[in-house]
Amino acid sequence: MSTQKSRIEVTGASKAQYDEILTLEALSFIEEFKYKFRGRLIELLQWRVKFQREIGAQAYAGSS
């Protein structure tokens, strides 16, 4: 039996077979993926916020 733990915390209701799907190996993959692409993810989320503000401003300007 492995004593390793993931740094990812799964919250929310647990359903049948989650423990079979969210294995230590799967959580470790997600953790590695998250840290590898964290910078790019932040960049894309910032772009999305800016883009949504621009769309909102255009919609507001067009409603006058």
N, C-alpha and C positions, 0 to 999 in steps of 0.2 A: 504494500500500500504506500502511495506517495504522500509525503508530508509537505510537498510544495504547495504554495498558495499563489493565487493571482492577485495583482494589485487592483484589478477591476472588481467593483462591487456591483452586483446585479440587484436592482431594487424592483419592487412591484410584486404582484401576485405570481406565485410559482404554479405552473400548470404541469400536468402529466408529461413526463418524459423530458422536461427541461434539463434535468441533471444528465440525461443522455446526450443532449444536444450541446449544452453549455459546459463541455468538459474543460478540464484544466488546459488541455492542448488547444482547444478552440479559443478560450479566453486569453491564452498566451499569444496566439496569433493576432487577435484583435488588439491586444496591448502593444505588440511590436508594430503593427500597422499604424496605430494611433501615434506613436512616438516618431515613426519614420516620416509620416506625412503631416504632422501637426502644423508646421509652418505654412504649408500650402493650404491646409484646411482653414486656418485663420485668415489667410489672404483672401480666399474665396468667400468666406462669410462676410468679411469687410466689404468686398466688392458688391455682394448681394444687398447689404444694407444701403450702400450708396445708390445702387441701381433702383431699389424700391423707393428711396426718397425722391430720386429724379422722376420716376413714373408718377408718384404722388403729386409732385409739384406741377407736372404737366397736366394731370387730370384736374387739379385745382384751378390752374390758369385757364383751362378750357371750359370750365363750368361758369365763368363770369358772363 
